[in-house]
């Protein structure tokens, strides 16, 4: 389970189109994806606020 923003207008990245923005950080140890801290309380499709 990851956090992402959907329903963005399609953007061309190299030779493909992306419609999702995955959230994360560019940390000293590398890219770290943002995940819910309480995954048992989150439903797929819940809105970020």
TORMAR-913334 format. One record per residue: z, y, x of N, C-alpha, C in turn; residue in one letter. Coordinates in pm, whole numbers, plus 32768, in hexadecimal, padded with zeros to 4 digits. Atoms other than C-alpha are relative to their C-alpha. Layout:
ZYXZYXZYXa
...
***
This chain:
80007F8B80558000800080008000807C805Ax
800A7F837FB47F988153808D7FF680747F9Fx
80127F8880527F8A82B8800D7F77803A801Ex
80877FCA7FF07E32834B7FD07FE180607F8Fx
80317FA380657D8484617F137F767FCF7FD5x
8081802E80367C6783F27E2F7FC4806E7FA9x
80497FA180557B6B84A67D537FD2807C8049x
803F7F957FB37AF585857E6E7F6A7FF57FEFx
8092800C7FFD798585DE7E6B7FD87FAD807Bx
802C80507F8E78CB84E97F4E7FDC80588078x
801F7FBB7F8378B2855B80B97FBA7F9E805Dx
804480567FA177BD84D281B3804880048086x
7FC180107F7D7867845082ED7FA87F9F804Dx
8062804F7FB5776D83D083EB7F937FD17FA0x
806C80328056768382EC832780337FC47F7Dx
7FCE80318082776182A681F5804880717FB8x
7FBA7F9D80527807836780D9808E7FD27FE4x
7F73801C801B7981837880B0802A80477F81x
7FCB7FC5807B7A2F83B67F6280977FFA7FFCx
7F6F80107FFB7B9783797FD1803580408080x
7FBD7FC77F8C7C83843580BB80827FB28013x
7F87804C7FE17D85834B81568060805B804Bx
7F9E7FA77FC37EC883FD81B980487FBC8073x
7FB980347F8D7F6E83CF83098018806E8065x
7FE67F9F7F957FD88478844A7FBD7FD28081x
8035801C7F7A7F3E848F85A280768010805Fx
7F847FFF7FB48077843486687FE77FD78091x
801180267F7480AD83FE87DE7FDF7F6C8013x
801B808F7FF780A3828587A27F7F7FD67FBEx
807D801E80457F5C829D86E08007802B7F6Fx
80077FDD808E7EF882C4857580647FAC7FB3x
7F9D80448054800E826F847D7FE080217F70x
801F7FEB808D7FB4823E830E807F80207FB2x
7F907FDE8058809682D88204800F7F927F97x
7FE3806A8062813A81CF812A807A80297FB0x
7F887FE08050823981E5800E807D7FC48040x
7F8480357FC883A181BE808380467FA27F9Ex
7FC8805A806583F481067F3C7F8D7FBC7FB5x
8078803A803D82C1802E7EF7801B7FB37F7Fx
7FE28048807C83757F697DE6800D805E7F88x
7FF57F9E806D839180AC7D197F7E804D7FE9x
80807FBB8009822581197D437F9A7FA57FBDx
806C80498040810580AE7C647F7B802F8038x
80877FD87FD57F9A80AB7CD07FCD806C7FA2x
80397F9480507EF881EC7C5E8062806F7FE1x
7FA17F928015803982BC7C527FCC807B8048x
80307F837FC67FF584297C9F80608033806Ax
7FB17FBC7F99806984D77DDC802E80877FCBx
7FD27F7C802D813B860B7D9E80518043806Cx
***
